[in-house]
Amino acid sequence: MNFDPQTLRYDERGLIPAIAQDAENGDVLMMAWMNADAVARTLQTRRVTYWSRSRQAFWVKGESSGHVQHLVDMRVDCDRDCLLVLVDQTGPACHTNRRSCFYTALRDGAEVEIMAPVADPD
Amino acid sequence: MNFDPQTLRYDERGLIPAIAQDAENGDVLMMAWMNADAVARTLQTRRVTYWSRSRQAFWVKGESSGHVQHLVDMRVDCDRDCLLVLVDQTGPACHTNRRSCFYTALRDGAEVEIMAPVADPD
């Protein structure tokens, strides 16, 4: 790999936001953070890997839940300070068991739930 | 409006990331930041309004360029620390005159430009 993740722009914590988008239907699934090593690991393994701010550790998405994200394409924005990862998402992306984390719409001053949890196949 | 933007979770600068997505075709156009007042203004005016970190001022998208974003739907994620704004985008969203800021793909260790600037109609 010639691309050097250090050439991206990270914030003062050494992190860059990464937006995960369903490569198939375009749905925005979630946003999380990566550091330079997580970017490198994601590109090398094709398993989307974030940096968990709460645990201060690599977060291989789906490692415990099985709801993995296979990297289809990674893109960087014009300012080099935000990533877009197009993914093949297994199961729900959200810890609430919904396909996307963005399941609450703000409409006419109210919060409206627009997405139900995915049915458990078991 | 009953929804209170202060109930969202902002970072230590008082900002929340906002992902702009083309409401028509699902393309992710850009990511920028809002503070609570920018969230309120966006909901009230339906003109997507960010907070410019460099200028430390409200940034009514397209105010000078004409490349405005009309708000179609605003969504908040499960952690209440990220927004998704579905927009009706006039012209290019990117200052490079490309439709999206995410026009560079990282493929096989190389940076590949996958989107050309929009042709100037004049």
gemmi code that builds the backbone of each chain (N, CA, C; Angstrom):
import gemmi

chains = {
    "A": [
        ("MET", (0.845, -1.198, 0.000), (0.000, 0.000, 0.000), (0.877, 1.242, 0.000)),
        ("ASN", (0.732, 2.075, -1.022), (1.503, 3.306, -1.075), (0.817, 4.453, -0.356)),
        ("PHE", (-0.524, 4.428, -0.350), (-1.252, 5.499, 0.328), (-0.856, 5.532, 1.798)),
        ("ASP", (-0.531, 6.716, 2.287), (-0.100, 6.857, 3.682), (-1.221, 7.512, 4.500)),
        ("PRO", (-1.838, 6.758, 5.423), (-2.931, 7.317, 6.230), (-2.524, 8.565, 7.014)),
        ("GLN", (-1.223, 8.741, 7.232), (-0.777, 9.935, 7.976), (-1.005, 11.216, 7.180)),
        ("THR", (-1.264, 11.080, 5.868), (-1.488, 12.286, 5.059), (-2.901, 12.841, 5.230)),
        ("LEU", (-3.753, 12.108, 5.961), (-5.079, 12.636, 6.250), (-4.987, 13.629, 7.408)),
        ("ARG", (-6.034, 14.413, 7.580), (-6.033, 15.405, 8.665), (-6.866, 14.893, 9.835)),
        ("TYR", (-6.208, 14.753, 10.955), (-6.855, 14.249, 12.167), (-7.075, 15.405, 13.143)),
        ("ASP", (-8.041, 15.217, 14.035), (-8.273, 16.264, 15.027), (-7.230, 16.160, 16.146)),
        ("GLU", (-7.409, 16.962, 17.174), (-6.402, 17.052, 18.237), (-6.275, 15.748, 19.026)),
        ("ARG", (-7.272, 14.855, 18.851), (-7.197, 13.533, 19.488), (-6.591, 12.505, 18.543)),
        ("GLY", (-6.236, 12.954, 17.326), (-5.686, 12.030, 16.339), (-6.766, 11.233, 15.623)),
        ("LEU", (-7.992, 11.759, 15.584), (-9.124, 11.022, 15.009), (-9.714, 11.740, 13.803)),
        ("ILE", (-10.322, 10.942, 12.920), (-11.006, 11.457, 11.748), (-12.382, 10.792, 11.709)),
        ("PRO", (-13.450, 11.567, 11.431), (-14.772, 10.945, 11.350), (-14.904, 10.082, 10.100)),
        ("ALA", (-15.580, 8.957, 10.248), (-15.813, 8.039, 9.135), (-17.305, 7.737, 9.047)),
        ("ILE", (-17.878, 8.081, 7.914), (-19.301, 7.846, 7.664), (-19.427, 6.510, 6.947)),
        ("ALA", (-20.243, 5.607, 7.482), (-20.460, 4.315, 6.823), (-21.773, 4.367, 6.045)),
        ("GLN", (-21.668, 4.041, 4.763), (-22.826, 4.058, 3.871), (-23.011, 2.679, 3.259)),
        ("ASP", (-24.248, 2.219, 3.227), (-24.578, 0.943, 2.600), (-24.252, 1.040, 1.110)),
        ("ALA", (-23.323, 0.212, 0.639), (-22.883, 0.298, -0.754), (-23.988, -0.103, -1.718)),
        ("GLU", (-24.958, -0.850, -1.223), (-25.986, -1.364, -2.110), (-27.117, -0.343, -2.330)),
        ("ASN", (-27.650, 0.201, -1.229), (-28.817, 1.080, -1.382), (-28.550, 2.535, -0.997)),
        ("GLY", (-27.329, 2.851, -0.574), (-26.987, 4.241, -0.290), (-27.397, 4.743, 1.080)),
        ("ASP", (-28.028, 3.928, 1.895), (-28.421, 4.377, 3.230), (-27.182, 4.732, 4.062)),
        ("VAL", (-27.251, 5.843, 4.769), (-26.189, 6.170, 5.721), (-26.463, 5.365, 6.988)),
        ("LEU", (-25.494, 4.574, 7.393), (-25.704, 3.611, 8.474), (-25.264, 4.137, 9.836)),
        ("MET", (-24.109, 4.796, 9.882), (-23.559, 5.234, 11.159), (-22.385, 6.172, 10.909)),
        ("MET", (-21.933, 6.826, 11.949), (-20.702, 7.598, 11.887), (-19.890, 7.235, 13.110)),
        ("ALA", (-18.609, 6.949, 12.889), (-17.717, 6.668, 14.013), (-16.355, 7.260, 13.676)),
        ("TRP", (-15.362, 6.947, 14.486), (-14.065, 7.608, 14.345), (-12.963, 6.602, 14.054)),
        ("MET", (-11.968, 7.044, 13.328), (-10.778, 6.228, 13.080), (-9.540, 7.047, 13.420)),
        ("ASN", (-8.494, 6.361, 13.840), (-7.180, 6.992, 13.872), (-6.386, 6.448, 12.666)),
        ("ALA", (-5.174, 6.885, 12.498), (-4.417, 6.499, 11.304), (-4.237, 4.985, 11.228)),
        ("ASP", (-4.018, 4.343, 12.362), (-3.855, 2.887, 12.353), (-5.149, 2.176, 11.973)),
        ("ALA", (-6.279, 2.717, 12.413), (-7.571, 2.109, 12.062), (-7.831, 2.246, 10.562)),
        ("VAL", (-7.441, 3.381, 9.993), (-7.570, 3.564, 8.540), (-6.728, 2.509, 7.825)),
        ("ALA", (-5.487, 2.341, 8.268), (-4.591, 1.360, 7.639), (-5.135, -0.055, 7.782)),
        ("ARG", (-5.615, -0.386, 8.968), (-6.163, -1.733, 9.185), (-7.390, -1.981, 8.315)),
        ("THR", (-8.234, -0.959, 8.204), (-9.448, -1.107, 7.389), (-9.076, -1.379, 5.937)),
        ("LEU", (-8.095, -0.624, 5.432), (-7.684, -0.812, 4.038), (-7.009, -2.167, 3.831)),
        ("GLN", (-6.251, -2.587, 4.812), (-5.514, -3.847, 4.658), (-6.405, -5.068, 4.809)),
        ("THR", (-7.301, -5.015, 5.787), (-8.104, -6.210, 6.089), (-9.449, -6.212, 5.368)),
        ("ARG", (-9.884, -5.028, 4.886), (-11.218, -4.832, 4.287), (-12.320, -5.055, 5.323)),
        ("ARG", (-11.981, -5.197, 6.580), (-12.967, -5.227, 7.666), (-12.923, -3.857, 8.310)),
        ("VAL", (-14.070, -3.153, 8.278), (-14.050, -1.775, 8.757), (-13.739, -1.745, 10.250)),
        ("THR", (-12.715, -0.990, 10.589), (-12.177, -0.929, 11.946), (-12.135, 0.520, 12.410)),
        ("TYR", (-12.846, 0.786, 13.475), (-12.885, 2.136, 14.040), (-11.969, 2.192, 15.274)),
        ("TRP", (-11.887, 3.409, 15.852), (-11.224, 3.576, 17.133), (-12.301, 3.928, 18.147)),
        ("SER", (-12.455, 3.113, 19.143), (-13.470, 3.364, 20.157), (-12.960, 4.406, 21.142)),
        ("ARG", (-13.650, 5.551, 21.172), (-13.239, 6.614, 22.087), (-13.505, 6.223, 23.528)),
        ("SER", (-14.581, 5.476, 23.766), (-14.915, 5.105, 25.152), (-13.964, 4.021, 25.670)),
        ("ARG", (-13.626, 3.070, 24.803), (-12.761, 1.982, 25.254), (-11.290, 2.263, 24.988)),
        ("GLN", (-11.022, 3.297, 24.152), (-9.640, 3.604, 23.759), (-8.956, 2.357, 23.207)),
        ("ALA", (-9.633, 1.775, 22.219), (-9.119, 0.536, 21.618), (-9.680, 0.415, 20.212)),
        ("PHE", (-9.024, -0.419, 19.391), (-9.564, -0.670, 18.069), (-10.928, -1.338, 18.216)),
        ("TRP", (-11.796, -1.000, 17.282), (-13.160, -1.527, 17.300), (-13.417, -2.112, 15.910)),
        ("VAL", (-13.152, -3.420, 15.806), (-13.436, -4.109, 14.550), (-14.944, -4.319, 14.523)),
        ("LYS", (-15.609, -3.510, 13.721), (-17.080, -3.504, 13.708), (-17.619, -4.924, 13.507)),
        ("GLY", (-18.478, -5.350, 14.419), (-19.117, -6.653, 14.299), (-18.328, -7.796, 14.906)),
        ("GLU", (-17.188, -7.482, 15.518), (-16.320, -8.543, 16.054), (-17.056, -9.388, 17.096)),
        ("SER", (-17.856, -8.726, 17.935), (-18.613, -9.503, 18.923), (-20.034, -9.796, 18.448)),
        ("SER", (-20.649, -8.852, 17.731), (-22.055, -9.022, 17.330), (-22.218, -9.842, 16.057)),
        ("GLY", (-21.151, -9.926, 15.270), (-21.271, -10.576, 13.968), (-21.774, -9.631, 12.881)),
        ("HIS", (-22.114, -8.408, 13.270), (-22.645, -7.442, 12.306), (-21.501, -6.674, 11.653)),
        ("VAL", (-20.718, -7.411, 10.887), (-19.486, -6.872, 10.304), (-19.784, -5.944, 9.128)),
        ("GLN", (-18.790, -5.108, 8.852), (-18.825, -4.239, 7.675), (-17.644, -4.604, 6.796)),
        ("HIS", (-17.938, -5.116, 5.616), (-16.897, -5.390, 4.640), (-16.706, -4.140, 3.794)),
        ("LEU", (-15.460, -3.704, 3.694), (-15.176, -2.468, 2.950), (-15.328, -2.684, 1.450)),
        ("VAL", (-16.170, -1.869, 0.822), (-16.323, -1.904, -0.631), (-15.482, -0.792, -1.260)),
        ("ASP", (-15.530, 0.403, -0.675), (-14.746, 1.523, -1.197), (-14.545, 2.540, -0.078)),
        ("MET", (-13.338, 3.129, -0.018), (-13.086, 4.198, 0.945), (-12.827, 5.485, 0.179)),
        ("ARG", (-13.446, 6.562, 0.644), (-13.261, 7.859, -0.010), (-12.900, 8.916, 1.007)),
        ("VAL", (-12.145, 9.898, 0.556), (-11.730, 10.988, 1.441), (-12.261, 12.287, 0.856)),
        ("ASP", (-12.610, 13.218, 1.706), (-13.215, 14.454, 1.200), (-12.141, 15.479, 0.820)),
        ("CYS", (-12.592, 16.580, 0.256), (-11.708, 17.610, -0.300), (-10.754, 18.189, 0.738)),
        ("ASP", (-11.162, 18.233, 1.988), (-10.316, 18.772, 3.048), (-9.447, 17.696, 3.708)),
        ("ARG", (-9.615, 16.474, 3.276), (-8.888, 15.326, 3.832), (-9.125, 15.161, 5.335)),
        ("ASP", (-10.281, 15.649, 5.808), (-10.556, 15.510, 7.246), (-11.860, 14.758, 7.523)),
        ("CYS", (-12.344, 14.009, 6.521), (-13.518, 13.162, 6.735), (-13.464, 12.008, 5.747)),
        ("LEU", (-13.860, 10.824, 6.204), (-13.872, 9.633, 5.356), (-15.294, 9.160, 5.123)),
        ("LEU", (-15.493, 8.595, 3.939), (-16.753, 7.921, 3.623), (-16.391, 6.473, 3.290)),
        ("VAL", (-16.946, 5.532, 4.051), (-16.676, 4.124, 3.749), (-17.955, 3.480, 3.234)),
        ("LEU", (-17.893, 2.994, 2.023), (-19.016, 2.246, 1.461), (-18.830, 0.802, 1.883)),
        ("VAL", (-19.881, 0.235, 2.456), (-19.733, -1.068, 3.095), (-20.816, -2.048, 2.668)),
        ("ASP", (-20.428, -3.291, 2.775), (-21.382, -4.389, 2.704), (-21.667, -4.752, 4.162)),
        ("GLN", (-22.846, -4.331, 4.650), (-23.184, -4.463, 6.079), (-23.945, -5.760, 6.326)),
        ("THR", (-23.428, -6.566, 7.223), (-24.155, -7.761, 7.657), (-25.057, -7.389, 8.819)),
        ("GLY", (-26.362, -7.593, 8.667), (-27.299, -7.305, 9.755), (-27.385, -5.833, 10.058)),
        ("PRO", (-27.860, -5.499, 11.269), (-28.016, -4.099, 11.638), (-26.669, -3.454, 11.948)),
        ("ALA", (-26.537, -2.173, 11.601), (-25.319, -1.429, 11.947), (-25.410, -0.868, 13.358)),
        ("CYS", (-26.639, -0.611, 13.816), (-26.825, 0.076, 15.104), (-26.895, -0.920, 16.260)),
        ("HIS", (-26.378, -0.480, 17.414), (-26.400, -1.339, 18.608), (-27.829, -1.543, 19.115)),
        ("THR", (-28.795, -0.738, 18.615), (-30.202, -0.916, 18.992), (-30.871, -1.957, 18.105)),
        ("ASN", (-30.083, -2.573, 17.249), (-30.556, -3.610, 16.331), (-31.335, -3.044, 15.138)),
        ("ARG", (-31.186, -1.748, 14.929), (-31.762, -1.160, 13.724), (-30.698, -1.138, 12.633)),
        ("ARG", (-31.175, -1.161, 11.407), (-30.262, -1.190, 10.264), (-29.309, 0.015, 10.291)),
        ("SER", (-29.855, 1.189, 10.613), (-29.063, 2.422, 10.662), (-29.207, 3.070, 12.027)),
        ("CYS", (-28.162, 3.829, 12.427), (-28.243, 4.586, 13.676), (-29.149, 5.813, 13.545)),
        ("PHE", (-29.430, 6.224, 12.311), (-30.199, 7.459, 12.092), (-31.680, 7.136, 11.943)),
        ("TYR", (-32.273, 6.593, 12.994), (-33.655, 6.134, 12.917), (-34.646, 7.126, 13.529)),
        ("THR", (-34.143, 8.277, 13.961), (-35.021, 9.280, 14.553), (-35.030, 10.533, 13.687)),
        ("ALA", (-36.202, 10.895, 13.183), (-36.341, 12.110, 12.379), (-36.914, 13.223, 13.248)),
        ("LEU", (-36.483, 14.455, 12.937), (-36.993, 15.629, 13.653), (-37.995, 16.309, 12.731)),
        ("ARG", (-39.275, 16.116, 13.011), (-40.317, 16.614, 12.119), (-41.360, 17.407, 12.886)),
        ("ASP", (-41.574, 18.646, 12.442), (-42.576, 19.522, 13.069), (-42.363, 19.602, 14.573)),
        ("GLY", (-41.114, 19.677, 14.969), (-40.790, 19.849, 16.375), (-40.851, 18.590, 17.207)),
        ("ALA", (-41.110, 17.462, 16.556), (-41.203, 16.206, 17.306), (-40.138, 15.217, 16.834)),
        ("GLU", (-39.775, 14.292, 17.717), (-38.868, 13.218, 17.337), (-39.698, 12.016, 16.908)),
        ("VAL", (-39.505, 11.582, 15.683), (-40.313, 10.515, 15.104), (-39.418, 9.322, 14.785)),
        ("GLU", (-39.766, 8.157, 15.318), (-38.988, 6.959, 15.021), (-39.430, 6.419, 13.668)),
        ("ILE", (-38.491, 6.324, 12.742), (-38.863, 5.964, 11.370), (-38.351, 4.582, 10.984)),
        ("MET", (-37.775, 3.862, 11.930), (-37.175, 2.572, 11.604), (-37.294, 1.646, 12.810)),
        ("ALA", (-37.775, 0.434, 12.587), (-37.927, -0.523, 13.683), (-36.677, -1.404, 13.775)),
        ("PRO", (-36.436, -1.990, 14.950), (-35.330, -2.940, 15.053), (-35.540, -4.105, 14.090)),
        ("VAL", (-34.420, -4.630, 13.619), (-34.448, -5.784, 12.726), (-34.928, -6.996, 13.523)),
        ("ALA", (-35.805, -7.778, 12.931), (-36.321, -8.972, 13.621), (-35.175, -9.959, 13.845)),
        ("ASP", (-35.158, -10.519, 15.034), (-34.129, -11.509, 15.362), (-34.457, -12.811, 14.627)),
        ("PRO", (-33.522, -13.320, 13.816), (-33.821, -14.527, 13.038), (-33.961, -15.783, 13.895)),
        ("ASP", (-33.493, -15.711, 15.142), (-33.539, -16.918, 15.984), (-34.941, -17.122, 16.580)),
    ],
    "B": [
        ("MET", (-41.803, 25.203, 17.625), (-40.937, 24.023, 17.643), (-40.727, 23.569, 19.078)),
        ("ASN", (-41.116, 22.347, 19.380), (-40.922, 21.827, 20.722), (-39.559, 21.163, 20.891)),
        ("PHE", (-39.051, 20.612, 19.789), (-37.748, 19.962, 19.872), (-36.695, 20.965, 20.314)),
        ("ASP", (-35.912, 20.587, 21.297), (-34.894, 21.490, 21.828), (-33.513, 21.026, 21.371)),
        ("PRO", (-32.861, 21.819, 20.503), (-31.530, 21.429, 20.009), (-30.510, 21.213, 21.128)),
        ("GLN", (-30.757, 21.783, 22.298), (-29.817, 21.609, 23.411), (-29.811, 20.168, 23.927)),
        ("THR", (-30.819, 19.390, 23.544), (-30.856, 18.003, 24.007), (-29.915, 17.103, 23.206)),
        ("LEU", (-29.321, 17.653, 22.135), (-28.326, 16.868, 21.389), (-26.999, 16.917, 22.136)),
        ("ARG", (-26.088, 16.019, 21.761), (-24.786, 15.979, 22.433), (-23.733, 16.642, 21.556)),
        ("TYR", (-23.152, 17.693, 22.079), (-22.152, 18.460, 21.360), (-20.768, 18.151, 21.933)),
        ("ASP", (-19.750, 18.381, 21.107), (-18.386, 18.143, 21.605), (-17.941, 19.321, 22.463)),
        ("GLU", (-16.686, 19.303, 22.864), (-16.190, 20.307, 23.810), (-16.186, 21.716, 23.192)),
        ("ARG", (-16.319, 21.780, 21.859), (-16.424, 23.086, 21.197), (-17.881, 23.498, 21.018)),
        ("GLY", (-18.786, 22.633, 21.469), (-20.212, 22.925, 21.294), (-20.724, 22.576, 19.911)),
        ("LEU", (-20.036, 21.655, 19.231), (-20.387, 21.320, 17.845), (-20.808, 19.865, 17.694)),
        ("ILE", (-21.636, 19.635, 16.675), (-22.082, 18.289, 16.334), (-21.864, 18.113, 14.828)),
        ("PRO", (-21.329, 16.951, 14.403), (-21.132, 16.752, 12.959), (-22.479, 16.538, 12.260)),
        ("ALA", (-22.589, 17.104, 11.061), (-23.808, 16.963, 10.261), (-23.417, 16.455, 8.871)),
        ("ILE", (-23.964, 15.310, 8.524), (-23.707, 14.693, 7.226), (-24.818, 15.124, 6.279)),
        ("ALA", (-24.454, 15.691, 5.126), (-25.474, 16.093, 4.148), (-25.568, 15.025, 3.066)),
        ("GLN", (-26.785, 14.541, 2.860), (-27.043, 13.495, 1.874), (-28.078, 13.995, 0.875)),
        ("ASP", (-27.819, 13.747, -0.389), (-28.754, 14.089, -1.456), (-30.036, 13.293, -1.242)),
        ("ALA", (-31.156, 13.999, -1.022), (-32.411, 13.318, -0.720), (-32.933, 12.538, -1.914)),
        ("GLU", (-32.469, 12.909, -3.100), (-33.011, 12.277, -4.301), (-32.299, 10.967, -4.627)),
        ("ASN", (-30.954, 11.008, -4.656), (-30.228, 9.800, -5.092), (-29.385, 9.159, -3.992)),
        ("GLY", (-29.388, 9.724, -2.781), (-28.687, 9.110, -1.668), (-27.195, 9.375, -1.606)),
        ("ASP", (-26.646, 10.142, -2.540), (-25.216, 10.446, -2.494), (-24.877, 11.238, -1.230)),
        ("VAL", (-23.786, 10.856, -0.575), (-23.294, 11.658, 0.540), (-22.519, 12.828, -0.055)),
        ("LEU", (-22.921, 14.042, 0.280), (-22.390, 15.233, -0.370), (-21.239, 15.868, 0.396)),
        ("MET", (-21.354, 15.948, 1.711), (-20.346, 16.646, 2.513), (-20.607, 16.363, 3.984)),
        ("MET", (-19.653, 16.753, 4.812), (-19.843, 16.724, 6.257), (-19.338, 18.052, 6.789)),
        ("ALA", (-20.139, 18.675, 7.635), (-19.712, 19.925, 8.266), (-20.266, 19.925, 9.689)),
        ("TRP", (-20.128, 21.042, 10.377), (-20.464, 21.084, 11.800), (-21.576, 22.080, 12.085)),
        ("MET", (-22.369, 21.790, 13.083), (-23.403, 22.720, 13.552), (-23.241, 22.917, 15.052)),
        ("ASN", (-23.628, 24.098, 15.527), (-23.847, 24.260, 16.959), (-25.361, 24.268, 17.188)),
        ("ALA", (-25.792, 24.416, 18.421), (-27.225, 24.307, 18.715), (-28.022, 25.365, 17.957)),
        ("ASP", (-27.466, 26.563, 17.842), (-28.187, 27.622, 17.125), (-28.292, 27.304, 15.636)),
        ("ALA", (-27.253, 26.711, 15.079), (-27.293, 26.347, 13.654), (-28.336, 25.259, 13.406)),
        ("VAL", (-28.456, 24.331, 14.350), (-29.494, 23.294, 14.246), (-30.868, 23.956, 14.248)),
        ("ALA", (-31.074, 24.885, 15.184), (-32.367, 25.572, 15.285), (-32.663, 26.366, 14.020)),
        ("ARG", (-31.666, 27.090, 13.527), (-31.864, 27.893, 12.314), (-32.187, 27.009, 11.111)),
        ("THR", (-31.492, 25.865, 11.011), (-31.734, 24.952, 9.894), (-33.171, 24.445, 9.929)),
        ("LEU", (-33.642, 24.072, 11.131), (-35.010, 23.562, 11.250), (-36.043, 24.663, 10.987)),
        ("GLN", (-35.739, 25.868, 11.425), (-36.713, 26.957, 11.262), (-36.776, 27.473, 9.833)),
        ("THR", (-35.610, 27.623, 9.213), (-35.564, 28.259, 7.886), (-35.615, 27.241, 6.752)),
        ("ARG", (-35.324, 25.971, 7.060), (-35.199, 24.898, 6.054), (-34.022, 25.160, 5.112)),
        ("ARG", (-33.198, 26.133, 5.391), (-31.955, 26.360, 4.656), (-30.849, 25.834, 5.548)),
        ("VAL", (-30.101, 24.836, 5.032), (-29.121, 24.187, 5.897), (-28.023, 25.183, 6.276)),
        ("THR", (-27.817, 25.310, 7.568), (-26.914, 26.308, 8.138), (-25.922, 25.617, 9.058)),
        ("TYR", (-24.649, 25.726, 8.719), (-23.590, 25.129, 9.532), (-22.933, 26.216, 10.386)),
        ("TRP", (-21.970, 25.766, 11.199), (-21.121, 26.697, 11.929), (-19.723, 26.569, 11.347)),
        ("SER", (-19.222, 27.653, 10.807), (-17.885, 27.625, 10.218), (-16.835, 27.707, 11.317)),
        ("ARG", (-16.034, 26.643, 11.433), (-14.997, 26.628, 12.461), (-13.892, 27.630, 12.136)),
        ("SER", (-13.599, 27.805, 10.841), (-12.517, 28.716, 10.458), (-12.951, 30.182, 10.633)),
        ("ARG", (-14.212, 30.477, 10.272), (-14.670, 31.866, 10.368), (-15.344, 32.147, 11.701)),
        ("GLN", (-15.644, 31.079, 12.467), (-16.380, 31.240, 13.732), (-17.643, 32.068, 13.502)),
        ("ALA", (-18.431, 31.613, 12.530), (-19.661, 32.331, 12.177), (-20.630, 31.344, 11.561)),
        ("PHE", (-21.908, 31.708, 11.537), (-22.878, 30.860, 10.850), (-22.516, 30.796, 9.373)),
        ("TRP", (-22.776, 29.654, 8.785), (-22.462, 29.432, 7.384), (-23.751, 28.910, 6.733)),
        ("VAL", (-24.508, 29.841, 6.172), (-25.710, 29.451, 5.449), (-25.240, 28.914, 4.096)),
        ("LYS", (-25.282, 27.593, 3.984), (-24.715, 26.939, 2.804), (-25.279, 27.558, 1.524)),
        ("GLY", (-24.374, 28.003, 0.635), (-24.787, 28.538, -0.651), (-25.134, 30.015, -0.637)),
        ("GLU", (-24.948, 30.657, 0.523), (-25.332, 32.074, 0.630), (-24.577, 32.933, -0.391)),
        ("SER", (-23.291, 32.626, -0.584), (-22.544, 33.406, -1.570), (-22.493, 32.703, -2.926)),
        ("SER", (-22.410, 31.372, -2.924), (-22.258, 30.627, -4.188), (-23.584, 30.365, -4.892)),
        ("GLY", (-24.670, 30.414, -4.135), (-25.963, 30.041, -4.704), (-26.221, 28.541, -4.638)),
        ("HIS", (-25.235, 27.790, -4.156), (-25.373, 26.336, -4.087), (-26.016, 25.936, -2.768)),
        ("VAL", (-27.258, 26.339, -2.630), (-27.981, 26.175, -1.376), (-28.404, 24.724, -1.144)),
        ("GLN", (-28.659, 24.439, 0.122), (-29.205, 23.139, 0.518), (-30.538, 23.386, 1.195)),
        ("HIS", (-31.599, 22.913, 0.574), (-32.922, 22.985, 1.182), (-33.129, 21.723, 2.010)),
        ("LEU", (-33.499, 21.906, 3.266), (-33.663, 20.757, 4.155), (-34.916, 19.963, 3.799)),
        ("VAL", (-34.729, 18.677, 3.557), (-35.851, 17.781, 3.293), (-36.207, 17.022, 4.579)),
        ("ASP", (-35.186, 16.537, 5.287), (-35.428, 15.814, 6.536), (-34.160, 15.859, 7.377)),
        ("MET", (-34.321, 16.027, 8.690), (-33.174, 15.974, 9.598), (-33.336, 14.765, 10.503)),
        ("ARG", (-32.240, 14.032, 10.669), (-32.277, 12.858, 11.533), (-31.123, 12.893, 12.528)),
        ("VAL", (-31.343, 12.285, 13.673), (-30.316, 12.244, 14.714), (-30.004, 10.784, 15.008)),
        ("ASP", (-28.764, 10.504, 15.330), (-28.400, 9.100, 15.536), (-28.678, 8.657, 16.972)),
        ("CYS", (-28.475, 7.371, 17.211), (-28.824, 6.747, 18.481), (-28.106, 7.376, 19.670)),
        ("ASP", (-26.906, 7.889, 19.454), (-26.146, 8.522, 20.538), (-26.441, 10.014, 20.659)),
        ("ARG", (-27.255, 10.536, 19.764), (-27.599, 11.959, 19.721), (-26.368, 12.847, 19.546)),
        ("ASP", (-25.305, 12.286, 18.939), (-24.098, 13.093, 18.733), (-23.699, 13.193, 17.268)),
        ("CYS", (-24.637, 12.921, 16.371), (-24.378, 13.092, 14.935), (-25.716, 13.321, 14.237)),
        ("LEU", (-25.704, 14.222, 13.255), (-26.913, 14.528, 12.491), (-26.752, 14.076, 11.042)),
        ("LEU", (-27.881, 13.690, 10.456), (-27.945, 13.405, 9.025), (-28.983, 14.350, 8.445)),
        ("VAL", (-28.564, 15.187, 7.494), (-29.529, 16.095, 6.868), (-29.727, 15.663, 5.423)),
        ("LEU", (-30.944, 15.309, 5.095), (-31.282, 14.995, 3.709), (-31.657, 16.300, 3.043)),
        ("VAL", (-31.025, 16.560, 1.905), (-31.151, 17.889, 1.316), (-31.507, 17.828, -0.164)),
        ("ASP", (-32.113, 18.911, -0.586), (-32.273, 19.203, -2.005), (-31.136, 20.172, -2.340)),
        ("GLN", (-30.104, 19.651, -2.988), (-28.872, 20.422, -3.238), (-28.936, 21.107, -4.599)),
        ("THR", (-28.786, 22.417, -4.586), (-28.673, 23.157, -5.846), (-27.209, 23.186, -6.271)),
        ("GLY", (-26.913, 22.678, -7.455), (-25.539, 22.706, -7.971), (-24.612, 21.836, -7.160)),
        ("PRO", (-23.297, 22.120, -7.257), (-22.320, 21.318, -6.521), (-22.316, 21.650, -5.037)),
        ("ALA", (-22.085, 20.626, -4.208), (-21.965, 20.865, -2.762), (-20.543, 21.272, -2.403)),
        ("CYS", (-19.572, 20.842, -3.202), (-18.150, 21.041, -2.855), (-17.633, 22.363, -3.411)),
        ("HIS", (-16.705, 22.972, -2.662), (-16.117, 24.238, -3.101), (-15.223, 24.051, -4.328)),
        ("THR", (-14.898, 22.792, -4.662), (-14.123, 22.509, -5.874), (-15.037, 22.393, -7.092)),
        ("ASN", (-16.306, 22.645, -6.869), (-17.323, 22.598, -7.922), (-17.733, 21.179, -8.306)),
        ("ARG", (-17.371, 20.249, -7.432), (-17.850, 18.884, -7.649), (-19.152, 18.696, -6.869)),
        ("ARG", (-19.962, 17.789, -7.351), (-21.256, 17.544, -6.715), (-21.075, 17.155, -5.248)),
        ("SER", (-20.092, 16.308, -4.967), (-19.819, 15.840, -3.608), (-18.367, 16.136, -3.240)),
        ("CYS", (-18.131, 16.325, -1.931), (-16.750, 16.506, -1.456), (-15.970, 15.192, -1.479)),
        ("PHE", (-16.669, 14.068, -1.566), (-15.998, 12.763, -1.471), (-15.682, 12.231, -2.867)),
        ("TYR", (-14.839, 12.956, -3.589), (-14.560, 12.619, -4.983), (-13.233, 11.870, -5.154)),
        ("THR", (-12.585, 11.558, -4.039), (-11.310, 10.837, -4.101), (-11.457, 9.474, -3.441)),
        ("ALA", (-11.243, 8.419, -4.221), (-11.304, 7.064, -3.677), (-9.896, 6.559, -3.423)),
        ("LEU", (-9.766, 5.731, -2.379), (-8.473, 5.117, -2.048), (-8.532, 3.669, -2.524)),
        ("ARG", (-7.872, 3.416, -3.637), (-7.983, 2.095, -4.250), (-6.604, 1.537, -4.572)),
        ("ASP", (-6.333, 0.336, -4.075), (-5.052, -0.333, -4.322), (-3.879, 0.586, -3.989)),
        ("GLY", (-4.019, 1.323, -2.894), (-2.925, 2.169, -2.426), (-2.780, 3.483, -3.159)),
        ("ALA", (-3.705, 3.771, -4.086), (-3.613, 5.018, -4.843), (-4.848, 5.879, -4.586)),
        ("GLU", (-4.689, 7.190, -4.775), (-5.828, 8.095, -4.694), (-6.375, 8.291, -6.107)),
        ("VAL", (-7.636, 7.958, -6.286), (-8.248, 7.979, -7.607), (-9.376, 9.005, -7.608)),
        ("GLU", (-9.325, 9.944, -8.534), (-10.398, 10.937, -8.636), (-11.551, 10.316, -9.404)),
        ("ILE", (-12.711, 10.248, -8.767), (-13.833, 9.531, -9.380), (-14.960, 10.466, -9.808)),
        ("MET", (-14.735, 11.767, -9.681), (-15.797, 12.720, -9.988), (-15.192, 14.002, -10.542)),
        ("ALA", (-15.701, 14.480, -11.663), (-15.186, 15.715, -12.269), (-15.994, 16.910, -11.774)),
        ("PRO", (-15.399, 18.101, -11.839), (-16.176, 19.295, -11.491), (-17.394, 19.426, -12.411)),
        ("VAL", (-18.447, 20.004, -11.844), (-19.665, 20.243, -12.614), (-19.358, 21.311, -13.660)),
        ("ALA", (-19.841, 21.097, -14.872), (-19.612, 22.083, -15.932), (-20.321, 23.388, -15.584)),
        ("ASP", (-19.639, 24.491, -15.801), (-20.224, 25.806, -15.534), (-21.257, 26.106, -16.615)),
        ("PRO", (-22.494, 26.394, -16.234), (-23.540, 26.613, -17.244), (-23.348, 27.901, -18.030)),
        ("ASP", (-22.486, 28.807, -17.508), (-22.309, 30.084, -18.221), (-21.359, 29.930, -19.420)),
    ],
}
model = gemmi.Model(1)
for chain_id, residues in chains.items():
    chain = gemmi.Chain(chain_id)
    for i, (resn, *xyz) in enumerate(residues, 1):
        res = gemmi.Residue()
        res.name, res.seqid = resn, gemmi.SeqId(i, " ")
        for name, pos in zip(("N", "CA", "C"), xyz):
            atom = gemmi.Atom()
            atom.name, atom.element = name, gemmi.Element(name[0])
            atom.pos, atom.b_iso = gemmi.Position(*pos), 0.0
            res.add_atom(atom)
        chain.add_residue(res)
    model.add_chain(chain)
structure = gemmi.Structure()
structure.add_model(model)
structure.setup_entities()
